[in-house]
Amino acid sequence: MGDSMSKRLKLVTGSESEMEERSFPNPFPDWDQGVLTSSSSSANSSTGDTFDANGKITEAFQKKVENKIKDLLQQMEEGLKTADPHDFSTYTGWTGIALLYLQLHRVSGDSSHLQRSLDYVKRALRNLNGRKVTFLCGDAGPLAVAAVVHHRLKNQADSNECLSKLLQLQRSVISPDSEIPDELLYGRAGYLYALLYVNKEVGPGTVDEHTIAKVVTAILESGKNLSREEKKTERCPLLYEWHKKQYVGAAHGLAGIYYMLMQPMAKVNIEILTELVRPSIDYVRHKKFRSGNYPSSLSNETDRLVHWCHGAPGVVHVLIMAHKLFKDEKYLKDAAECVEVIWQRGLLRKGYGICHGTAGNGYAFLSLYKLTQEQKYLYRACKSGKSYKAISKALGLPRTTVRAIIYKWRKHGTVENLPRSGRPTKITPRVQRQLIQEVTKDPTTTSKELQASLASVKFAEWCLDYGTHGCRIPDRPYSLFEGMAGAIHFLSDLAQPEASCFPAFEL
């Protein structure tokens, strides 16, 4: 039994050499090593050119990002001259480039980007083949993006025509005889995203609720049927597979499907979400590795992949959405564990893209940052701009003592029977009051917000050195999901991190 257990542990954790082969060691200092902006030289050296006194990204860093985007766009445009002229997909083809320019128009307001988006989506529309129906890899992507671009340009007749063709795809999606899968890249969830995307970008009701409900019902029935066949109705009421394998991740697996079903615009009844989706998410949670990562499939016991498509970077989005819906701290805790493993192992040797690259992993931090800004339950750190070191210097107390006092006050709401961390120090009532004032005075940023924000920026810094790390060159090196366009999209989202959005996935 002992030999069997040790073998399982070896399978679960994977070898260190395997992990090193898949990712680069993270060279950046962690968030609690002086990242709170302060007067200390150590903090300034790691974050001074990135964050201002309010914990916001500096104009200097934004300018650096903007210049890099211009440089990468030039490289991308040159490289696209030799791209596959028939690849219309969002994932690796012309629609992905159109979506990038639509994003650049959103963050900059430059009308030339909108025109560029139209040029690329027209190329895609000329190559539709009717074989696939999803946003990422099928006809739904070009049609949905074209409907949005034409709407922005006030070409309403063209927008309506694209919308009509998009809705015609529904028949094959909901047909009981259809062999279409349910996952995001090639299945029903990918078509559902296209409908929700149009409603978000063009306006609520552009695609009627009844149409969306029929797609949702098809996804739910498919999941219930497989769960029944696998005798997992009680443990995992909604079960899905792709090519006879029950994947976990965002691209082909449960995470991507559950995430789409939980979208507010999908308007799935809360009772259905509670009775079917929530226990299914909990079933996936119990498959988590001790590292905080998730397997690529339910049967896989090897902790190797830290990608959006397979692993924690995709699952984290589901956990964040589950926390928003069900208000349960366990989902936030698991999301934080996902972020930790991404921080440790997320600088990928596969490249800078968003499907299985560093930019996609960076979006996990941006998503957690958005969540923590909206919630009040997280611990409040001391005033942004004042680190433990700065407070301890002002009060003449050891930093460890200050940290212990603040921690105890935040957790218990009192400083009675103060812990004596570090060198014993007598704490007077006056000092207690000063410390509490520092903790409560104008708290603008929580420690978790800064952790997520810093991590996303550090991953962006990695992308700013695009091409210098010795990463593998993807098959479609300039595409949205595999290559340079995805990195540009991620960098552009740093201009408005609160409005950041993983393309073709988040809404």
Steps between C-alpha positions, in 0.01 A plus 500: 500500500786736583658445158166556331442826686848634424450417132172694501664800662769492234232492232306783654783741554700429187876537495666834562687468172170462312365817660820688424481389137152648467561833670777743582590569863315814610770769546270761653480580873175389657240754605582494872866580452456875506256540214276735694618834371717658767801713555723196533756446230412133469139583421593771255740272317232239439191713445596868493489527121179295486269621780434848635428592862138387462592154375402588143707436189721799421478706183862412428423129501186555292709685244747214493214259433355722226835519323538124518152449358588721202820303445326163524218613270754583230661159541161330494384677186820404322471139613136472396602551138598132496211371716252241373257705286218250560516489881192701597490392866517712811747255650778518242360692202371831369212539745743492790690791348171684442412444865838642606444819301150527645663487844757764405216724382327451835799601710633778275197633312709508181256459209773355277501189721130451436555522125789253528270264688250521216769424242602183680153372579407540132785263413356254747146524362625407153627166633213365711440130438200407716678207663538643852269725697700648788643843571861386522527245221181524295279730296338657807815695583536693173124561480477629858807722471384633162157580646668701776745681270226596254285617790781725625541641150122552477469256209181360647387305195832313486489442874150355479601271213788357704271456799244315289766256375624453856154402620458253213782293649280426799319212332806278496590601855171399666404208276463179705669312215799730501837353592637838597687496834433745781842657564617849415726456197277277286176458690176650625666715767698666223183583311335625818792737551444646151137582583588655835785698344264659249256594774778658701652698214194591292240515775277286725231320305688501170485123536170417670484313830310207348782429254760510776283282725479226236879481475533496879244220523690292244820540704327409826326193356824375347680534833224326694491213251872427523494530878218245509690264270812528717293454819620832640167681529539560873867602494519686169154574354649656185774297334651559157760341279688577181639214291401256776702686762361703789717809486511752785644817345349804335557408134365146473367428843265549788640837605415669171149354490411580862639850453269570206197361682568735792517812287228742616397568139429128451221547758513145630258458790678530836340173615656319204836661570475397865377145440705409192793735442615561857541133604674434168750777572553355848570162340774660290636682807557166669729400212738784587866415549671599823688766304172680426508394134238287324532194273451522126230231525316324781707185448838675483707487819801696380549860609667644190299754302448858617319640197170675440398202288607238758555579865454768764506804264170386348338359813563821696240683290233245595588531868478879483160479333384242755602734780302784344191283460498288814680738741706216646853573622627155400492600134703813567749295702542253216535786251781643713673160492470498122666840485784378720585207272474730196741743665746218562467310171324731257787645295466240230763374260225441244489871432314821572153419365173476688400136450817339632729795558596764752245762390210261559634426846530872565126538445441285810655775712296772331179305564581455867590868524159596363327276752683624805428861415129427507489311830515644854576182692871489422742618760589865463865576494649813647458816290637455152838668502586389855676166543560323830855630480384862462256471792754327724754773428249776581398335829841374603386137518637179345336421167407149618313649796311741275410217262371284787293782650340595168431137417333441838292817476380415148414144597352551848413870513704547815857553614450366852761244611719605212721236343868555546645409164872564476676689776266555802386862504273687738202634305334806651134594443617799294697275266203264476279790389759615246530154352125461467479842337761395246304184421161668469590840354380524138565136404513503122658170416490156658804278515332248269424774247862608501617140473281438196576836343874464548498146369316602182744786448800274557366257241453800272864597558591151383297557183671837449817300439321301231728261316801527731439204734556211261134391494379256240362657184134400451363367173299822448740750661293814434155367588274601787501180702841357417716800431581867494147637461402344832794661679406837350141455616619428854735798506225729373274397789744652748376843392170428677554193719157531661346455154741229382347203323650170385403498131245246377447382857416768755200726450 
